[in-house]
């Protein structure tokens, strides 16, 4: 959001005056209970100018915003249907194939294997 506000400040040519910069330094000095000179040494003027320009951009956006009424949606939303049971095509086909096909016939090899087991 800050980048957008900085861009708005740049496009609109918002540059805080020296009076506003000095007033902000004094306000910060009072807040931290230090001398104005210490605040000026700690906070670069270029950064303070950016901050004040962003604040002016916020004020500009607020002032130019247009409030519109939005229709309220009905209080009661329609009931949702339960989710459908999901199955895969392969699973469906395997079930239908198993129901339709008869059991496999025993081959000659399987018969010999069964006979050896009985012995």
Beta strands, then each sheet from edge to edge (+ up, - down):
end
